[in-house]
Amino acid sequence: MDLTGKVAIVTGASSGIGWEIAKAYAAVSAKTVLAARTAARLDELASEIERAGGSALAVACDVTDEEQVEALFARCREGFGEPDILVNNAGIADHTPTVDMTLARWEEVMRINITSVFLCSRAALKAMIPRRKGRIINIGSISAKVPRPHTAGYTASKFALEGLTRSLALDGREHGIAVSMLHPGSTQSMLVPGVTDKPRPNSMNPSDVARVALVMATLPDDVNLFETTILPVAMPFLGRG
């Protein structure tokens, strides 16, 4: 696997799955642009990548903000050139019972989990269409297939993300741009601080998810692994519900 000469933007890169995807891409010679809101964590990751001989650019960014997304892509262009790969990984989970969920919280979940993907993907398409190639990978969830109880906002956002991915794949196809979706099962991450960041039975290491994201990114330009699911063998996904 080789990403020499490729530029990859990874959102939500300050922890968990995004952190490991950025490291995996940098390890095979991609120039990585690290985006998240926590600048100190991005700087830490950039230093780790550079110590290992890779290239990284840390950009503190709120991907729900249109102006900040445009600035992120401008920084990418200035530092490394136009992006070849975009990984939309930024997201939050929510386990609020529907009857207790405020409109503000609902809108926050949608803004982070789906609006951010629209904003980043739109910017990526503008950069990729003139070159007639590129790859966008959206990090979904098995909740886009079968929901857990009390996750109306999160589940709706991930189902919406699957629909957006399908639409983007159609829009990109005529320009040689591959758009795909990776659904992780239970993974150790910062998605739910205090819960998912603890080692748990039947959960994966985020580096396992990164290995699949690396396969998706290193396929030939004319090949797309459109959708895949990775989950622990012991996880009761197929029997959920």
N, C-alpha and C positions, 0 to 999 in steps of 0.2 A: 504494500500500500504506500502510495506516494502522493503528496500534495505540494511538491516543489513548484514554486511560481504561483501558487494559489493564495488568494487573500480571503480570509474567513472572518465574518462578524458573528460573535456568539453573545446573545443577550442572556441576562440572568447568570453571568459568568462568575459571580462573587462567591458561589458555594455550590455544593452538590453536583447535579448532573451537568450544569453549564460549566462549572470549574473543570470537571473531568473531560468533557468534550473539547474544551479549549486546549487542555494539556495534550490530549490524544492527537489533535490536528497539528499542534506545534511540533510534536515529536516526529511527525513525518513531513516536516519542513514547510507547513503552511505559515504564512504571516497572519497572526491572530489579532483581531481587534476585540477587546474585552469590554463589554458594556454591562453596567448595573448601576444602582444608586449609591452603593457603598464604595467610595473611592479607595479607602485604606485596604480593603480586601482585594480590590482589583490590582492595586500596586503590589501587594504581596504575591498574587498569582503571576503578574508580569515578571517580577523578579525571579520567581521559581522557574518560569519558562526560559528566561534568558540565561540563568545559571546552567540550565541543561543544554544550552546552545541554540535555543529557538528564538523566534522574533515575536514580540508582543507589544501592543499599544493599548494602554488602559484609558478608557473614556467613561467618566462618571456621567450617567444619563438616565433620566426617567423616560422610559420608552412609551409612556402614555401621553407624553407631551410632544406635539407635532414639531415645534421649533427645535426641541432637544434631539429628536430623531433626525431631523435634517442636519443638525450640527454634527451628530455622530457620523453620518455618512460623509460629510465634508471632511471630518478629521481622518476618516479612513482613506479618502481620496488623496489627501495631502500627505499622509504618512506612508501609505503602502500602495496606493492606486485604487482602482474600482474593485468592489467586492466580487468574488467568484462564487462565494458560498455565504448564505445567511442561515444561522440556526436560531429560530424563535423559541427560546427556552424560558424566558421570564414568565413567571406566573405565581399565583397564590392558590391555596386550598381554602375551603370554607365548610364548616360542619354546623352551621346554624339551622335549627329547625325552621321550616318554611314560615310557620305562623309567627316566629320571633324575628324574622329577617327584615331589617329596615330597608327602605328604598336606597338609602345612601350606601349600605353595604352591598346590596345587589349591584348597583352601578359601579362600585369600586372593583368588584370581582370581574365584571364584564370589561371594564376599562383596562385592567391589567392582563386578563387572559385572552381577550379577543381584539379589542381596539388596538393594543400595542402591536399585535401581529399584522393587522391591516396597515398601520403606519409604516412599520419596518419593511413589510413586503412590497408596499407601493414604492418606497424609496429604492429598494433593491431592484425591482423590475425596471425602473427608470434607468438604473445603471447598467443592467444586464441586456436589455432589449437591443441597444445599438451594437453590442458585440455578439448578439445572437447565441448566447450561451450563459449558463449560470445554474445554480442549484439553491433551492430554499427548502429547509427541513424544519418542520413544525413539531415540537414536542407536545404530544397529546396526553392521553391517559386511558387506562382501561375503563375509566368512568365514562368515556365516550361510547362505550359498548354496553356496559351494565352498571347502573349507578349504585352507590351505597345509600342508606337512609340518611335523611337530613343533609342533603348536599344539592339542593335545587339550583343554587347559583353556580357552583362549581361544575355540576353535571351539564347544565345548560350551556355554559361557556365552552366546555370540551366538545359537546355535540356541535355547537356552532363552529368551533375550530375545524372540525372534520369537514363541515360544509364549505367553509372558507378555503380549506386546502384543496378540495375538489374543484372549486371555481378558479382558484389561482392556477391550478395545474392545466386547466383548459385555456386560460388566458396566456399562459407561458408557452404552451405547446408549439404554437405557430412561430415562436421566436427561438426555439431550441432550448428553452428553460425548463428544468425538471423541478417539480414541487412535490414534496412527499410528507408523510406523517409517521412519527415513531411513537407508539403507545407503550410507556413503561408500566409495569405492575408495581407492587410495593417496593420502594427503593429508599435507602437511607439518604436523607437530604434535609434541607432547611425548609421544606414546603410547609410543615407544621412544626415550628420550633417547640421543643420540649417533648415531642412525640416522634416524628419521623427522623430527627437527628440522632436518636438513640439506636444502638444496635438492637435489632429485634429478630425473633425467629421468623422465617419465611419472608425475609426482605433481602433485596439485592444490594450490592455495592454499586454506587453510581458509575464506577469504572466499567461495570458490565454493560450498562446502557451506552456508555461512550464508545465501546467497541462496535456496537451495532451502528451508531451514528457515523463512525469512521468508515465502515463498509459502505454505507449509503453515499458518503461524500467522495469516495475514491472509485466509484463505478465510472465506466467510460461516459463521456458527455452525452452520448445518444442512448443511454440506458438509465431507467429510473426504477428504484425499488420504492414503489408508490406508497405502500402502507405495510407496517409490520408491528407485531406486538412482542415484547420481551417481558417475562415474568418468572418468578421463582417456581420451580417444579411443584412445590408443596402448596402454592397459593390457590385458594378455592375459587378461582375466577369463573371457571366453567359451571360451577354449581351455585354461583351467587344468585340469590333470590329464590 
